[in-house]
Amino acid sequence: MGKVLMGKVMPEDSRVTSIGEAESWREAAACLTAGDEISFFPTPEDAQMATAAKAVCATCPVIDSCLSYAIETNQTEGVWGGTTSAERTKLRRRWLRELRQAS
């Protein structure tokens, strides 16, 4: 069974385990073709820009890999896998707690 993030079970194979693998999912990311008008690193006060970035993420075929990567590598800035930094902080805390409990 995979890990649970944002209320859904993510398969173990969605984890990014190497730089080469990270590059391969990034090549399929919707944000690559989103255009310059969308910022995936909005300021915390710019909720409208974060919402626009999250809308692109919602269409992305690699959203789960992106979110896994962001949580596992503790990305503290920007929109990754359809989540803001604050949302990922909560998910990462829960994920780390679950890892400790499983050990």
Phi and psi restraints in degrees (value plus and minus 20) as a CYANA .aco file:
   2 GLY   PHI    -102.9   -62.9
   2 GLY   PSI    -199.3  -159.3
   3 LYS   PHI    -104.3   -64.3
   3 LYS   PSI     140.8   180.8
   4 VAL   PHI    -125.7   -85.7
   4 VAL   PSI     104.3   144.3
   5 LEU   PHI    -153.9  -113.9
   5 LEU   PSI     113.7   153.7
   6 MET   PHI      33.1    73.1
   6 MET   PSI      18.2    58.2
   7 GLY   PHI      59.2    99.2
   7 GLY   PSI     -13.5    26.5
   8 LYS   PHI    -149.3  -109.3
   8 LYS   PSI     129.9   169.9
   9 VAL   PHI    -100.8   -60.8
   9 VAL   PSI     106.5   146.5
  10 MET   PHI    -124.5   -84.5
  10 MET   PSI     110.0   150.0
  11 PRO   PHI     -83.8   -43.8
  11 PRO   PSI     130.0   170.0
  12 GLU   PHI     -76.8   -36.8
  12 GLU   PSI     -54.1   -14.1
  13 ASP   PHI     -94.8   -54.8
  13 ASP   PSI     -21.7    18.3
  14 SER   PHI    -102.2   -62.2
  14 SER   PSI     -28.3    11.7
  15 ARG   PHI     -93.0   -53.0
  15 ARG   PSI     119.1   159.1
  16 VAL   PHI    -110.0   -70.0
  16 VAL   PSI     101.1   141.1
  17 THR   PHI    -133.8   -93.8
  17 THR   PSI     -25.8    14.2
  18 SER   PHI    -171.9  -131.9
  18 SER   PSI     142.6   182.6
  19 ILE   PHI     -80.7   -40.7
  19 ILE   PSI     -62.8   -22.8
  20 GLY   PHI     -79.5   -39.5
  20 GLY   PSI     -61.6   -21.6
  21 GLU   PHI     -87.4   -47.4
  21 GLU   PSI     -59.4   -19.4
  22 ALA   PHI     -80.3   -40.3
  22 ALA   PSI     -61.6   -21.6
  23 GLU   PHI     -84.5   -44.5
  23 GLU   PSI     -56.5   -16.5
  24 SER   PHI     -88.4   -48.4
  24 SER   PSI     -61.9   -21.9
  25 TRP   PHI     -91.0   -51.0
  25 TRP   PSI     -53.1   -13.1
  26 ARG   PHI     -84.5   -44.5
  26 ARG   PSI     -51.4   -11.4
  27 GLU   PHI     -85.5   -45.5
  27 GLU   PSI     -42.6    -2.6
  28 ALA   PHI    -119.6   -79.6
  28 ALA   PSI     -16.5    23.5
  29 ALA   PHI     -91.5   -51.5
  29 ALA   PSI     117.8   157.8
  30 ALA   PHI     -84.1   -44.1
  30 ALA   PSI     -47.3    -7.3
  31 CYS   PHI     -86.3   -46.3
  31 CYS   PSI     -40.0     0.0
  32 LEU   PHI     -84.5   -44.5
  32 LEU   PSI     -49.3    -9.3
  33 THR   PHI    -133.7   -93.7
  33 THR   PSI      -4.1    35.9
  34 ALA   PHI     -91.6   -51.6
  34 ALA   PSI     -43.3    -3.3
  35 GLY   PHI      76.1   116.1
  35 GLY   PSI     140.6   180.6
  36 ASP   PHI     -91.3   -51.3
  36 ASP   PSI     -38.1     1.9
  37 GLU   PHI     -94.6   -54.6
  37 GLU   PSI     -32.8     7.2
  38 ILE   PHI    -123.8   -83.8
  38 ILE   PSI     105.9   145.9
  39 SER   PHI    -127.1   -87.1
  39 SER   PSI     107.8   147.8
  40 PHE   PHI    -113.0   -73.0
  40 PHE   PSI     -14.6    25.4
  41 PHE   PHI    -150.4  -110.4
  41 PHE   PSI      40.0    80.0
  42 PRO   PHI     -92.7   -52.7
  42 PRO   PSI     138.9   178.9
  43 THR   PHI     -89.0   -49.0
  43 THR   PSI     133.9   173.9
  44 PRO   PHI     -76.5   -36.5
  44 PRO   PSI     -47.3    -7.3
  45 GLU   PHI     -99.6   -59.6
  45 GLU   PSI     -33.4     6.6
  46 ASP   PHI    -115.3   -75.3
  46 ASP   PSI      53.3    93.3
  47 ALA   PHI     -83.9   -43.9
  47 ALA   PSI     -52.9   -12.9
  48 GLN   PHI     -84.4   -44.4
  48 GLN   PSI     -61.6   -21.6
  49 MET   PHI     -89.0   -49.0
  49 MET   PSI     -58.8   -18.8
  50 ALA   PHI     -83.2   -43.2
  50 ALA   PSI     -59.6   -19.6
  51 THR   PHI     -83.5   -43.5
  51 THR   PSI     -61.0   -21.0
  52 ALA   PHI     -84.6   -44.6
  52 ALA   PSI     -62.0   -22.0
  53 ALA   PHI     -84.8   -44.8
  53 ALA   PSI     -62.1   -22.1
  54 LYS   PHI     -84.4   -44.4
  54 LYS   PSI     -51.3   -11.3
  55 ALA   PHI     -85.6   -45.6
  55 ALA   PSI     -58.5   -18.5
  56 VAL   PHI     -85.1   -45.1
  56 VAL   PSI     -64.0   -24.0
  57 CYS   PHI     -78.0   -38.0
  57 CYS   PSI     -56.6   -16.6
  58 ALA   PHI     -82.0   -42.0
  58 ALA   PSI     -41.9    -1.9
  59 THR   PHI    -117.1   -77.1
  59 THR   PSI     -20.8    19.2
  60 CYS   PHI    -101.0   -61.0
  60 CYS   PSI     111.9   151.9
  61 PRO   PHI     -93.5   -53.5
  61 PRO   PSI     -33.6     6.4
  62 VAL   PHI    -138.1   -98.1
  62 VAL   PSI       7.2    47.2
  63 ILE   PHI     -77.3   -37.3
  63 ILE   PSI     -59.2   -19.2
  64 ASP   PHI     -87.3   -47.3
  64 ASP   PSI     -62.7   -22.7
  65 SER   PHI     -84.3   -44.3
  65 SER   PSI     -60.0   -20.0
  66 CYS   PHI     -82.9   -42.9
  66 CYS   PSI     -66.8   -26.8
  67 LEU   PHI     -84.6   -44.6
  67 LEU   PSI     -63.7   -23.7
  68 SER   PHI     -78.3   -38.3
  68 SER   PSI     -67.3   -27.3
  69 TYR   PHI     -79.0   -39.0
  69 TYR   PSI     -66.8   -26.8
  70 ALA   PHI     -82.4   -42.4
  70 ALA   PSI     -60.3   -20.3
  71 ILE   PHI     -93.4   -53.4
  71 ILE   PSI     -65.0   -25.0
  72 GLU   PHI     -86.9   -46.9
  72 GLU   PSI     -49.4    -9.4
  73 THR   PHI    -123.6   -83.6
  73 THR   PSI     -12.4    27.6
  74 ASN   PHI      35.1    75.1
  74 ASN   PSI      32.3    72.3
  75 GLN   PHI     -89.7   -49.7
  75 GLN   PSI      97.4   137.4
  76 THR   PHI    -121.3   -81.3
  76 THR   PSI     -22.5    17.5
  77 GLU   PHI    -148.2  -108.2
  77 GLU   PSI     130.0   170.0
  78 GLY   PHI      65.2   105.2
  78 GLY   PSI     158.6   198.6
  79 VAL   PHI    -120.2   -80.2
  79 VAL   PSI     101.5   141.5
  80 TRP   PHI    -152.2  -112.2
  80 TRP   PSI     113.1   153.1
  81 GLY   PHI      35.9    75.9
  81 GLY   PSI      11.9    51.9
  82 GLY   PHI      55.8    95.8
  82 GLY   PSI      -2.5    37.5
  83 THR   PHI    -149.1  -109.1
  83 THR   PSI     131.0   171.0
  84 THR   PHI    -106.6   -66.6
  84 THR   PSI     151.2   191.2
  85 SER   PHI     -77.3   -37.3
  85 SER   PSI     -64.1   -24.1
  86 ALA   PHI     -83.6   -43.6
  86 ALA   PSI     -60.5   -20.5
  87 GLU   PHI     -86.0   -46.0
  87 GLU   PSI     -60.8   -20.8
  88 ARG   PHI     -88.1   -48.1
  88 ARG   PSI     -53.7   -13.7
  89 THR   PHI     -78.8   -38.8
  89 THR   PSI     -64.7   -24.7
  90 LYS   PHI     -84.3   -44.3
  90 LYS   PSI     -64.7   -24.7
  91 LEU   PHI     -83.2   -43.2
  91 LEU   PSI     -62.6   -22.6
  92 ARG   PHI     -84.0   -44.0
  92 ARG   PSI     -61.9   -21.9
  93 ARG   PHI     -79.4   -39.4
  93 ARG   PSI     -65.2   -25.2
  94 ARG   PHI     -84.2   -44.2
  94 ARG   PSI     -63.3   -23.3
  95 TRP   PHI     -81.7   -41.7
  95 TRP   PSI     -64.9   -24.9
  96 LEU   PHI     -85.0   -45.0
  96 LEU   PSI     -59.1   -19.1
  97 ARG   PHI     -82.4   -42.4
  97 ARG   PSI     -63.3   -23.3
  98 GLU   PHI     -84.9   -44.9
  98 GLU   PSI     -56.8   -16.8
  99 LEU   PHI     -84.9   -44.9
  99 LEU   PSI     -63.1   -23.1
 100 ARG   PHI     -83.6   -43.6
 100 ARG   PSI     -61.5   -21.5
 101 GLN   PHI     -86.7   -46.7
 101 GLN   PSI     -52.6   -12.6
 102 ALA   PHI     -95.7   -55.7
 102 ALA   PSI     -39.1     0.9
